[in-house]
Amino acid sequence: MARGSLEETKYHLLLAKDLGYLKEDIYNNFKCNYVLLGKKINSLISSISKKMNSKANNQQPVFSYGRQTIDDDDIAAVIAALKSDWLTQGPAVQNFENALVQKFGGRYATAVANGTAGLHLIAMALGWKKDDVVITSPITFLASANCAVYVGATPTFVDIEKSTYTIDPNKLEDKLKQYSAQNKKIKAVVAVDYAGNPCNWEALKSLKEKYGFQLVNDYCHALCAEYKNDLKYAPNYADAVNLSFHPVKHITTGEGGAVLTNDKTVDMHIKTLRTHGITKDENILEKNDGPWYYEMHEIGFNYRITDFQCALGISQLKKIDSFIEKRRLIAKYYDNFFCNDARFIIPGVSKDSKHAYHLYPLQIKFDELQISKKDFFAKMKKNNISLQVHYVPVHLQPFYRKNYGFKVGDFPIAEKFYEREISIPVYPSLRVEDLIYITETILENL
């Protein structure tokens, strides 16, 4: 779609309507009248230009790659929890867990302090230990691999697919065959629904059944993604599913996370480990001195989440569908803007999937341009746009190079992706004028 064309003008107005910034009746008056349409877009562009100049002069806050969306209902929910009898270990925690099961599937949910805590608890509950090998993607946050290190297991990686940025099932099977030929077995695979794009879960589940490994979904990016028309797909394919509620995610509890599973034993183990490993279960106690009595049979942690955080989570969860809808509309705008420019690669969407767009990972072919990624970042920051990169490949971190022998060239698709990827702003409160400013500023600074 050529920028400045009538079709783009109509698209801008449609987007403004869908995002809630243009009333339906006004949109209907413009959409079939080209003269009025032209006047409206000229007015819109004039308004945007004035606001751009105002932002430059007044040093408005930057556009980050992501941010929370908090309203008065969220604030009221937190205040109500703070005024209640329970600040922690109270009813809001279980209410939030029940709401997560209702929305995302699985039989059981355990809310925890953060997503990293969730992965650590999954590793312990699934029994990972020394000499176990755990595979994940090199394009992920550190915790997806670190959780194996926490319990003494050995992390390793499989490269990503070029189009989806998720773990490549064909390369995974190649690695499984290599280990099998050496009479070694992979304990688990942590597959990451990167940016909100589901992995090829059918293929992963087939490999799980063939080779006998545990399968974990690092689902932190993918709340409300769909796989094969199923929003509740995640617990149907994985032994455990990890969620995060950091402020840049689809919903937030400040910090926070959760684990979903269909396995009651795994769920009970995680709940015990979440609270120091303490139990009062009479079926487990070695003795019982009275109603106050508890025992610790294995080391656990304080990975609890508070009631006021869960109250915020419950409130946020009621709005997640509208949050996702706006993220998808923003992604559609970016797709249309960048798709015909050879300097860019827009993110692909996995087969039979609907992307949740926690991130919009745009690739720019810096290797073919006259500007470095570092210089481009600096220019964008001067224009109040704070980009990010997701991620520095985990295998290239000094800890993993020194302790496990990984090196440049081990996972070339992930490394090329890192060289080109930038995460541009995608969150529900972005306006049409913001999107135009962001995209035009990207072009102006390349």
C-alpha positions as CSV (number, residue, x, y, z in Angstrom):
1,M,0.0,0.0,0.0
2,A,1.6,3.3,-1.1
3,R,2.0,5.8,1.7
4,G,-0.2,8.9,1.1
5,S,-2.6,7.0,-1.1
6,L,-6.4,7.1,-0.9
7,E,-6.4,3.5,0.3
8,E,-4.0,4.4,3.1
9,T,-6.1,7.4,4.0
10,K,-9.2,5.1,4.3
11,Y,-7.1,2.7,6.3
12,H,-6.0,5.4,8.8
13,L,-9.6,6.4,9.3
14,L,-10.7,2.8,9.8
15,L,-7.9,2.2,12.3
16,A,-8.9,5.4,14.1
17,K,-12.5,4.1,14.4
18,D,-11.4,0.6,15.5
19,L,-9.1,2.0,18.2
20,G,-11.9,4.2,19.5
21,Y,-10.6,7.6,18.4
22,L,-13.2,8.3,15.7
23,K,-16.9,7.9,16.3
24,E,-18.8,5.4,14.1
25,D,-21.2,8.0,12.6
26,I,-18.3,10.3,11.6
27,Y,-16.4,7.4,10.0
28,N,-19.5,6.4,8.0
29,N,-19.9,10.0,6.7
30,F,-16.3,10.0,5.4
31,K,-15.7,6.5,4.2
32,C,-17.7,6.9,0.9
33,N,-17.0,10.5,0.2
34,Y,-13.6,11.0,-1.3
35,V,-13.7,14.8,-1.0
36,L,-14.6,14.7,2.7
37,L,-12.1,11.9,3.1
38,G,-9.3,14.0,1.7
39,K,-10.3,17.0,3.9
40,K,-10.4,14.7,7.0
41,I,-7.0,13.2,6.4
42,N,-5.4,16.6,5.8
43,S,-6.9,17.8,9.0
44,L,-5.6,14.7,10.8
45,I,-2.1,15.1,9.4
46,S,-2.1,18.8,10.3
47,S,-3.1,17.9,13.8
48,I,-0.4,15.2,14.0
49,S,2.3,17.7,12.7
50,K,1.3,20.2,15.4
51,K,1.5,17.5,18.1
52,M,4.8,16.3,16.8
53,N,6.2,19.8,17.1
54,S,4.7,20.2,20.5
55,K,6.2,16.9,21.6
56,A,9.7,18.0,20.3
57,N,9.4,21.4,22.1
58,N,7.9,20.2,25.3
59,Q,10.0,17.0,25.7
60,Q,7.0,14.7,26.1
61,P,7.6,11.2,27.6
62,V,9.1,8.7,25.2
63,F,7.2,5.9,23.5
64,S,8.6,2.7,24.9
65,Y,8.3,-0.7,23.2
66,G,5.6,-1.6,25.8
67,R,3.9,-0.3,28.8
68,Q,1.0,-1.1,31.2
69,T,-2.6,0.1,30.7
70,I,-4.1,1.0,34.0
71,D,-7.5,2.6,34.6
72,D,-9.7,3.7,37.5
73,D,-11.3,0.2,37.9
74,D,-7.8,-1.3,38.4
75,I,-6.9,1.3,41.0
76,A,-10.2,0.8,42.8
77,A,-9.6,-3.0,42.9
78,V,-6.2,-2.5,44.5
79,I,-7.5,0.0,47.0
80,A,-10.3,-2.4,48.0
81,A,-7.8,-5.2,48.5
82,L,-5.6,-2.9,50.6
83,K,-8.6,-2.1,52.8
84,S,-9.5,-5.8,53.2
85,D,-8.4,-8.2,56.0
86,W,-6.0,-9.9,53.6
87,L,-2.9,-8.4,52.0
88,T,-1.3,-11.8,51.2
89,Q,-2.3,-15.5,51.3
90,G,-5.9,-14.5,51.2
91,P,-8.9,-15.2,48.9
92,A,-7.9,-12.9,46.0
93,V,-5.0,-15.2,45.2
94,Q,-7.3,-18.2,44.7
95,N,-9.8,-16.1,42.9
96,F,-7.1,-15.0,40.4
97,E,-6.0,-18.5,39.9
98,N,-9.6,-19.6,39.2
99,A,-10.0,-16.8,36.7
100,L,-6.7,-17.8,34.9
101,V,-7.9,-21.4,34.5
102,Q,-11.3,-20.1,33.2
103,K,-9.6,-17.9,30.6
104,F,-6.5,-19.9,29.5
105,G,-7.4,-23.5,30.3
106,G,-5.8,-26.2,32.3
107,R,-7.2,-27.8,35.4
108,Y,-5.0,-26.0,37.9
109,A,-3.2,-22.7,38.3
110,T,-0.7,-21.4,40.9
111,A,0.0,-17.7,41.0
112,V,3.6,-16.8,41.9
113,A,5.9,-13.8,42.4
114,N,7.0,-13.5,38.8
115,G,7.5,-15.5,35.6
116,T,11.1,-16.5,36.6
117,A,9.8,-18.0,39.8
118,G,7.3,-20.0,37.8
119,L,10.0,-21.5,35.6
120,H,12.1,-22.4,38.7
121,L,9.1,-24.1,40.3
122,I,8.3,-26.0,37.1
123,A,11.9,-27.3,37.0
124,M,11.7,-28.5,40.5
125,A,8.2,-30.0,40.3
126,L,9.1,-31.9,37.1
127,G,12.2,-33.3,38.8
128,W,15.0,-31.9,36.8
129,K,18.4,-32.5,38.3
130,K,22.1,-32.9,37.7
131,D,23.0,-34.5,34.3
132,D,19.5,-33.8,32.9
133,V,19.6,-31.9,29.6
134,V,17.0,-29.2,28.9
135,I,16.6,-27.6,25.5
136,T,15.2,-24.2,24.8
137,S,15.4,-21.4,22.2
138,P,18.3,-19.0,22.0
139,I,15.9,-16.2,21.3
140,T,14.2,-15.8,24.7
141,F,14.6,-14.1,28.0
142,L,17.4,-15.6,30.2
143,A,15.0,-17.3,32.6
144,S,13.9,-19.9,30.0
145,A,17.4,-21.4,30.1
146,N,18.4,-20.3,33.6
147,C,15.7,-22.4,35.2
148,A,17.6,-25.5,34.1
149,V,20.8,-24.1,35.7
150,Y,19.0,-23.4,39.0
151,V,18.4,-27.1,39.6
152,G,21.7,-28.4,38.3
153,A,20.5,-29.5,34.9
154,T,22.4,-28.7,31.7
155,P,20.8,-26.1,29.3
156,T,21.3,-26.3,25.5
157,F,19.6,-24.8,22.5
158,V,17.9,-25.4,19.2
159,D,17.8,-22.7,16.5
160,I,14.6,-20.8,15.6
161,E,12.6,-21.0,12.4
162,K,13.4,-18.1,10.0
163,S,9.8,-17.0,9.6
164,T,8.2,-17.6,13.0
165,Y,11.1,-17.0,15.3
166,T,10.0,-20.0,17.4
167,I,12.0,-23.2,18.0
168,D,12.4,-25.3,14.8
169,P,10.9,-28.8,15.3
170,N,13.0,-30.2,12.5
171,K,16.3,-29.0,14.1
172,L,14.9,-30.2,17.4
173,E,14.5,-33.7,16.1
174,D,18.0,-33.6,14.6
175,K,19.3,-32.8,18.1
176,L,17.2,-35.5,19.7
177,K,18.6,-38.1,17.3
178,Q,22.1,-37.0,18.0
179,Y,21.6,-37.5,21.7
180,S,19.8,-40.8,21.2
181,A,22.7,-42.1,19.1
182,Q,25.0,-41.3,22.1
183,N,22.6,-43.2,24.5
184,K,21.7,-39.8,26.1
185,K,18.2,-38.6,26.7
186,I,16.7,-35.1,26.7
187,K,14.8,-34.5,29.9
188,A,12.7,-31.5,28.8
189,V,12.1,-28.9,26.1
190,V,11.1,-25.4,27.1
191,A,9.4,-24.0,23.9
192,V,8.8,-20.2,23.8
193,D,5.8,-18.7,22.1
194,Y,8.0,-15.8,21.1
195,A,6.4,-12.3,20.8
196,G,3.0,-13.9,21.1
197,N,3.3,-16.3,18.2
198,P,2.5,-19.9,19.0
199,C,5.1,-22.6,18.3
200,N,4.3,-25.6,16.1
201,W,2.7,-27.4,19.1
202,E,1.4,-30.4,17.0
203,A,5.0,-31.1,15.9
204,L,6.4,-30.6,19.4
205,K,3.8,-32.9,21.0
206,S,4.5,-35.6,18.4
207,L,8.3,-35.4,19.2
208,K,7.5,-35.5,22.9
209,E,5.5,-38.7,22.4
210,K,8.3,-40.2,20.2
211,Y,11.3,-39.3,22.4
212,G,9.7,-39.2,25.8
213,F,10.8,-35.7,27.0
214,Q,8.8,-33.3,29.2
215,L,7.3,-30.3,27.4
216,V,7.0,-26.8,28.9
217,N,5.4,-23.8,27.3
218,D,7.0,-20.5,28.2
219,Y,3.8,-18.7,27.4
220,C,4.7,-15.4,28.9
221,H,4.4,-13.5,25.5
222,A,1.3,-15.3,24.3
223,L,-1.7,-14.7,26.5
224,C,-4.8,-14.8,24.3
225,A,-2.9,-16.1,21.3
226,E,-4.8,-18.9,19.5
227,Y,-3.6,-22.2,18.0
228,K,-5.9,-24.1,15.8
229,N,-8.8,-21.8,16.8
230,D,-8.2,-22.6,20.5
231,L,-7.4,-19.8,22.9
232,K,-6.9,-22.4,25.7
233,Y,-4.4,-24.5,23.7
234,A,-1.4,-24.1,25.9
235,P,-2.1,-26.7,28.7
236,N,-3.4,-29.2,26.1
237,Y,0.1,-29.6,24.7
238,A,2.5,-28.9,27.6
239,D,3.1,-30.6,31.0
240,A,3.3,-27.1,32.5
241,V,2.6,-23.6,31.2
242,N,4.4,-20.5,32.5
243,L,2.8,-17.0,32.5
244,S,4.2,-13.5,33.4
245,F,2.4,-10.4,34.4
246,H,5.2,-7.9,34.2
247,P,4.0,-4.3,33.2
248,V,4.9,-4.7,29.6
249,K,2.9,-7.9,29.2
250,H,-0.7,-8.2,28.1
251,I,-2.0,-7.8,31.7
252,T,0.0,-6.8,34.8
253,T,0.1,-7.4,38.5
254,G,3.2,-5.2,38.8
255,E,5.4,-8.2,39.1
256,G,3.8,-11.6,39.0
257,G,3.4,-14.9,37.2
258,A,1.5,-18.2,37.2
259,V,1.8,-21.8,36.3
260,L,-1.0,-23.7,34.6
261,T,-1.1,-27.5,34.4
262,N,-3.5,-30.5,34.0
263,D,-1.4,-32.6,36.5
264,K,-2.7,-32.4,40.1
265,T,0.6,-33.8,41.5
266,V,2.6,-31.1,39.7
267,D,0.2,-28.4,40.9
268,M,0.3,-29.5,44.5
269,H,4.1,-29.7,44.4
270,I,4.4,-26.2,43.0
271,K,2.0,-24.8,45.6
272,T,4.1,-26.4,48.4
273,L,7.4,-25.1,46.9
274,R,5.9,-21.6,46.5
275,T,5.7,-21.3,50.3
276,H,9.1,-22.5,51.6
277,G,8.2,-26.2,51.1
278,I,5.9,-26.1,54.0
279,T,3.0,-28.5,54.3
280,K,0.1,-29.0,56.8
281,D,-1.3,-31.9,54.9
282,E,-2.2,-34.6,57.4
283,N,-1.6,-37.3,54.8
284,I,2.1,-36.2,54.6
285,L,2.9,-35.0,58.1
286,E,5.2,-37.4,60.0
287,K,3.5,-36.3,63.2
288,N,0.9,-33.8,64.3
289,D,1.4,-31.7,67.4
290,G,-1.7,-29.6,66.8
291,P,-3.5,-27.2,64.5
292,W,-0.4,-24.9,64.4
293,Y,2.0,-27.7,63.3
294,Y,3.7,-27.8,59.9
295,E,6.6,-29.6,58.4
296,M,9.1,-29.0,55.6
297,H,10.1,-32.1,53.7
298,E,12.1,-30.3,51.0
299,I,13.6,-26.9,50.5
300,G,11.2,-24.3,49.0
301,F,11.1,-20.6,48.5
302,N,9.0,-17.5,49.2
303,Y,7.6,-17.2,45.7
304,R,4.2,-16.0,46.8
305,I,2.2,-13.2,45.2
306,T,0.1,-10.7,47.3
307,D,-3.7,-10.3,47.4
308,F,-3.5,-6.7,46.1
309,Q,-1.5,-7.8,43.1
310,C,-4.0,-10.5,42.4
311,A,-6.9,-8.0,42.7
312,L,-5.2,-5.9,40.0
313,G,-4.8,-9.1,37.9
314,I,-8.4,-10.0,38.2
315,S,-9.4,-6.4,37.1
316,Q,-6.9,-6.5,34.2
317,L,-8.1,-9.9,33.0
318,K,-11.6,-8.5,32.5
319,K,-10.1,-6.2,29.8
320,I,-7.6,-8.5,28.1
321,D,-9.8,-9.1,25.1
322,S,-9.9,-5.4,24.2
323,F,-6.2,-5.1,24.9
324,I,-5.4,-7.9,22.5
325,E,-7.8,-6.5,19.8
326,K,-5.9,-3.1,19.9
327,R,-2.5,-4.8,19.8
328,R,-3.6,-6.7,16.6
329,L,-4.9,-3.5,15.0
330,I,-1.6,-1.8,15.7
331,A,0.3,-4.8,14.3
332,K,-1.9,-4.6,11.2
333,Y,-1.0,-1.0,10.7
334,Y,2.7,-1.7,11.0
335,D,2.4,-4.7,8.6
336,N,0.8,-2.6,6.0
337,F,3.3,0.3,6.5
338,F,6.5,-1.8,6.2
339,C,5.5,-4.8,4.1
340,N,6.4,-3.4,0.7
341,D,9.7,-1.8,1.8
342,A,12.7,-4.1,1.1
343,R,14.6,-2.7,4.0
344,F,12.2,-4.4,6.5
345,I,11.0,-7.8,7.4
346,I,7.7,-7.9,9.2
347,P,7.0,-10.7,11.7
348,G,5.4,-13.8,10.3
349,V,2.5,-15.7,12.0
350,S,2.6,-19.4,12.5
351,K,0.3,-21.7,10.6
352,D,-3.2,-22.1,12.2
353,S,-2.4,-19.4,14.7
354,K,-3.5,-15.9,15.8
355,H,-0.6,-13.8,17.1
356,A,-1.0,-12.0,20.5
357,Y,1.6,-9.3,19.8
358,H,3.3,-8.9,23.2
359,L,6.1,-7.6,20.9
360,Y,6.2,-6.3,17.3
361,P,9.7,-7.6,16.3
362,L,10.5,-5.7,13.2
363,Q,13.7,-6.7,11.3
364,I,15.7,-4.0,9.6
365,K,18.5,-5.0,7.2
366,F,21.2,-2.9,8.8
367,D,23.8,-5.1,7.1
368,E,22.6,-3.6,3.8
369,L,22.2,0.0,5.0
370,Q,24.5,2.9,5.7
371,I,23.6,3.1,9.4
372,S,24.4,0.8,12.3
373,K,21.8,-0.5,14.7
374,K,23.5,1.3,17.6
375,D,23.4,4.7,15.7
376,F,19.7,4.1,14.7
377,F,18.8,3.5,18.3
378,A,20.4,6.7,19.4
379,K,18.6,8.7,16.7
380,M,15.3,7.2,17.6
381,K,15.8,8.0,21.3
382,K,16.5,11.7,20.4
383,N,13.0,11.6,18.8
384,N,11.4,10.2,22.0
385,I,11.1,6.7,20.8
386,S,12.8,4.1,23.1
387,L,13.2,0.9,21.2
388,Q,14.4,-2.5,22.6
389,V,15.9,-5.7,21.2
390,H,14.4,-9.1,22.1
391,Y,16.8,-10.7,22.6
392,V,20.6,-11.0,22.9
393,P,20.9,-14.7,22.1
394,V,21.2,-16.6,25.3
395,H,24.1,-18.8,24.1
396,L,26.2,-15.7,23.5
397,Q,25.9,-14.5,27.1
398,P,29.3,-14.7,28.9
399,F,28.0,-17.1,31.5
400,Y,26.9,-19.6,28.8
401,R,30.0,-19.2,26.7
402,K,32.3,-19.8,29.7
403,N,30.4,-22.5,31.4
404,Y,28.9,-24.5,28.5
405,G,31.2,-23.7,25.6
406,F,28.8,-22.0,23.2
407,K,30.2,-19.7,20.6
408,V,29.3,-17.3,17.7
409,G,28.0,-19.4,14.8
410,D,26.3,-22.1,16.8
411,F,22.8,-20.9,16.0
412,P,23.1,-18.7,12.8
413,I,19.4,-18.0,12.3
414,A,19.0,-16.7,15.8
415,E,22.2,-14.6,15.5
416,K,21.1,-13.0,12.2
417,F,17.7,-12.3,13.7
418,Y,19.5,-10.5,16.7
419,E,21.5,-8.4,14.3
420,R,18.4,-7.1,12.6
421,E,15.6,-7.2,15.2
422,I,14.1,-4.1,16.9
423,S,11.0,-4.1,19.1
424,I,8.8,-1.1,18.2
425,P,6.0,0.3,20.4
426,V,2.9,-1.9,20.7
427,Y,0.5,-1.3,23.5
428,P,-3.2,-0.5,23.7
429,S,-3.0,3.2,24.6
430,L,-1.1,4.1,21.4
431,R,-3.2,6.5,19.1
432,V,-3.3,6.7,15.4
433,E,-1.2,9.9,15.4
434,D,1.3,8.0,17.6
435,L,1.6,5.2,15.1
436,I,2.1,7.6,12.2
437,Y,4.7,9.5,14.1
438,I,6.6,6.3,15.0
439,T,6.6,4.8,11.5
440,E,7.5,8.1,9.8
441,T,10.3,8.7,12.3
442,I,11.7,5.2,11.6
443,L,11.9,6.0,7.9
444,E,13.4,9.5,8.5
445,N,16.3,8.0,10.5
446,L,17.4,5.2,8.3
